[in-house]
């Protein structure tokens, strides 16, 4: 199997957080959604059926929650911090993509979300 052809995807992780430039966003907060794709060599896990030979996606969710708990003005900063934290925590990650979406941003218009996407 070619390395990098396997991945874990976490989709639609909903987290309430305090990211934004306005005082309202920093005080009241908003609902966010995080999607993460991490690519790694899962050959050993597929052959052995052992949790210690893969990336535990429950642990990945905890890393995301920890980073989302740190207020930032920009979702760009949040996405970058999530990517760095995941790479530091799980050394077998080869590449990935993180999407941070602010649901119902306070912009005076009706829209579903605003999303920043970071690929590494």
N, C-alpha and C positions, 0 to 999 in steps of 0.2 A: 504494500500500500504506500502511496506517496504521502510524505509528511505534509501536514497542512490541509489535507482533504477532509478532516473531521473537525467538528465544532460543537459547541454548546451554544444554544440560543435561549436567552431569557427575554420574554416579550411582555410588555404592558405591566411592568412592576409599578404599582401606584404608591406614591409617597407624598405626604404633605410636608412641605419645606418652606423656607424663608429666603428664597433667592429672588433678586430683582433690584433695580436701581431706585425705585420709589420707596418712600417711607412706609406707605401702605403695605407694599409687598414684604418689606422687612419686618413689619409689625404683625400684620394679619396672616401673611403667608398665602400659599396657593397649592393646588394639587398639581403634581408632576407625574409624568410617566417616563420610565427608563426602559430602553431596549438595549441589550448587549449581546454581541456575537463574539465568541473567542475561539480562535482556531489553534489546534494543538494536535500532536500525534497521539491518538487514542488506541493505537494498535494493541498495546499491552492490555489495556482495560477490556477491549473487545475479546481478546483471547482468554483472559484469566477470570473475568467477572469479579474483579476485586476493586472495591472503592478506593483503596490506597494507590491504585495505578491510574487514576483519572483525576479530574478536577471536580470536587464536590460542589454542585451548583447551589446548595444551601449556604455554603461558605462564601460563594461569590455574591449571593444576595446580601449577606451580612456586610461585605466590603462596600457594596453600593449604598446600603443604608447608612453606614458610617460616614461616607463622603457626602451624601445628601443632607446629613444633619449639620454640616458646616455651612453657614450662610455665605453666599457669594452674590455679587451684583450681577454677574453674567452667567448664563447657562453654558457658555463656551468654557468658562473656568471650571464649572462643575464636571462637564464631560471629560475634560482633560485630566482632572484629578482622579476621576473614576478609572480612566484608562491606566494611569500611572500606578494607582493602588492595586489594580488587578494584576498588572505585570509584575509588580514587586512581590505580591503575595503568592502568585502561582507562576513559578519559574518556567514551566513548560509551555506557557502561552507564547505562540509564535506571531500572531497578529490578531486584529479584532476591529470591531466597530461598536461605538456607543452612540446612542441617540437619547438626548434629554429633551423632553417636550414639556412646555409649560401649558397646562390645560386652562382654557378660558382666561387668557391674559387680560389684565385691565387696560384695554386700549380704546374703549368707547365704540367698538364695533363687535359684531358677533362673528366669532370664528372658533373652530374646534381647539386649535393649539398652534403654538410656534415651536419649531424643533431645530435643534442644532445637532449636526452629525459629525463625529470625529472618527476617522479611520487611521489605524496605525499598522 
